[in-house]
Amino acid sequence: MLNAYIDLLKSKGIRYKEGASLALLSSFQIGGPADLIVWTENMDMLIYAIEQARRTGVKYCVIGNASNVLFAD
């Protein structure tokens, strides 16, 4: 499931990282590792990433700049 999704992201040149610390991304510097983080450069990439996550059954959450967000460890 996740590998298929990653292959689809790669095919469109969409940046991602597996196992990245969410603490490094939030303004509170709190949070454990995410299975996968995806960065899109424009709305079309975002729409594609969401559509493919749904299609492949990957759970997702869209987060902006991660300010005032607390992630679990």
Backbone hydrogen bonds, N-H to C=O, Kabsch-Sander energy under -0.5 kcal/mol:
donor,donor_aa,acceptor,acceptor_aa,energy
5,Y,1,M,-1.8
6,I,2,L,-2.6
7,D,3,N,-2.2
8,L,4,A,-1.7
9,L,5,Y,-2.2
10,K,6,I,-2.7
11,S,7,D,-1.9
12,K,8,L,-0.8
12,K,9,L,-1.0
13,G,10,K,-1.5
14,I,9,L,-2.4
15,R,39,W,-0.8
17,K,37,I,-2.1
19,G,34,A,-0.9
19,G,35,D,-1.0
22,L,32,G,-2.6
23,A,31,G,-1.0
24,L,21,S,-0.5
25,L,22,L,-1.2
26,S,22,L,-1.1
27,S,66,A,-1.6
29,Q,26,S,-1.0
32,G,72,A,-2.5
34,A,20,A,-2.7
37,I,17,K,-2.4
39,W,15,R,-2.2
46,L,42,N,-2.0
47,I,43,M,-2.8
48,Y,44,D,-2.3
49,A,45,M,-2.8
50,I,46,L,-2.4
51,E,47,I,-2.8
52,Q,48,Y,-2.7
53,A,49,A,-1.9
54,R,50,I,-2.4
55,R,51,E,-2.4
56,T,52,Q,-2.4
57,G,53,A,-0.8
57,G,54,R,-0.7
58,V,53,A,-2.3
63,I,61,C,-0.5
69,V,66,A,-0.8
71,F,30,I,-0.8
71,F,69,V,-0.5
